[in-house]
C-alpha cells in the first residue's frame, strides 16, 4: 500500500471508524480465483472501476502460464469487515514452484477503493517484485505500478540490462496518458525501476480502461520473466537474493504509508499483523536483520526508528530517468 502519505495525500481521512469488532470470515478448504461481490444495496459511487476485476484478470493470466496453489496465508486471511461495519477487505494468496507469494488485497467502501497486488519470488530467483498499488476516491486516483528491482540498479547495471532495457516500450506506451505524479523521496526511489508508473488522475472511463490495459501488460511482462528465469545454483547469490528481498520487505513493513489506513480500518494490532504477515510476508522469515541494520540513518537518539519519511531530504519532482531508462537524478 505504497500510497497516500508518501505523496502528500491522506487516504485515512476518507471514512470514520466506530468501534464494533473486526469480522474475519473463515476461508473454505478449496480456494477459487473469485472475489465475492457486495450486495446490491452497496452503492459504490467513487468510480465505475472494479479492482476485483483487476485481480481476477491477473490470476486468469497466471493460470495460463503457471500452476498455482493456495498459500497457507489464504487460510488465515480471506475477508474482513472494517471497524466501521461497512468497509470490506478481501484477500487472495497463492504460490508456485518459483513464486514464494502472489497476493492481492482489495478494500472497498462508499468513498474509496484500494488495490494492492504483489508478487515475490523464491530466493533462488532474482526476478523483480511485481508491485501494483492503486487508490481511488471521488476526487483523485493515485497509482504506483512497477516491477520493483530486487537489486538496486545503481549497484548492478547488468540487472537493469537483464530485466528492464528490453521492455521500456511498455512504459513509453502509457507515459503520455499517465504522467509523473509529483515528489518521491530519495529513499523510496531506490526501490523503483525506470519502468515505474507513478501518477495521479481524475476518474474517467478512458483513464481506467487504460490503467487496466497497463496493469495487464506490466503483469504479463513479469509473468514472462518468471517463466524464463533460471534457478540460481550459486549459494552466495541465493543468499544475496534473499537478503535483498528481506531488505525490501523490511522497508515496506516499517515505512508503508498504508499503515495509517489499515489502523483506522481494523485497529493497530491487526494492521501491524497484516503488514508483516500478509502484505509483506517474509519480513520475519527471510532474515534476522532489523530496519536499523539496513537503514541506520533512521535511528533516533533513544535507539528507535524515526517516523520521518525521508532523512536525506532529497525528493524528485520530475521523473529521474531518461527515455532509455538511465538514472539522471
C-alpha positions, 0 to 999 in steps of 0.5 A: 500500500505504497500510497497516500502519505508518501505523496502528500495525500491522506487516504485515512481521512476518507471514512470514520471508524466506530468501534464494533469488532473486526469480522474475519470470515473463515476461508473454505478448504478449496480456494477459487480465483473469485472475489465475492461481490457486495450486495446490491444495496452497496452503492459504490459511487467513487468510480465505475472501476472494479479492482476485483476485476483487476485481480481476477484478470491477473490470476486468469493470466497466471493460470495460463502460464503457471500452476498455482496453489493456495498459500497457507496465508489464504487460510488465515486471511480471506475477508474482513469487515472494517471497524466501521461495519461497512468497509470490506477487505478481501484477500487472495494468496497463492504460490508456485514452484518459483513464486514464494507469494502472489497476493492481492488485497482489495478494500472497498467502501462508499468513498474509496477503493484500494488495490494492492497486488504483489508478487515475490519470488523464491530466493533462488530467483532474482526476478523483480517484485511485481508491485501494483498499488492503486487508490481511488476516491471521488476526487483523485486516483493515485497509482504506483505500478512497477516491477520493483528491482530486487537489486538496486540498479545503481549497484548492478547495471547488468540487472537493469540490462537483464530485466528492464532495457528490453521492455521500456516500450511498455512504459513509453506506451502509457507515459503520455496518458499517465504522467509523473505524479509529483515528489518521491523521496530519495529513499523510496526511489531506490526501490523503483525501476525506470519502468515505474508508473507513478501518477495521479488522475481524475476518474474517467472511463478512458483513464481506467480502461487504460490503467487496466490495459497497463496493469495487464501488460506490466503483469504479463511482462513479469509473468514472462520473466518468471517463466524464463528465469533460471534457478540460481545454483550459486549459494552466495547469490541465493543468499544475496537474493534473499537478503535483498528481498528481506531488505525490501520487505523490511522497508515496506513493513516499517515505512508503508504509508498504508499503515495509517489506513489499515489502523483506522480500518481494523485497529493497530494490532491487526494492521501491524499483523497484516503488514508483516504477515500478509502484505509483506510476508517474509519480513520475519522469515527471510532474515534476522536483520532489523530496519536499523541494520539496513537503514541506520540513518533512521535511528533516533537518539533513544535507539528507535526508528524515526517516523520521518519519511525521508532523512536525506531530504532529497525528493524528485519532482520530475521523473529521474530517468531518461527515455532509455531508462538511465538514472539522471537524478 
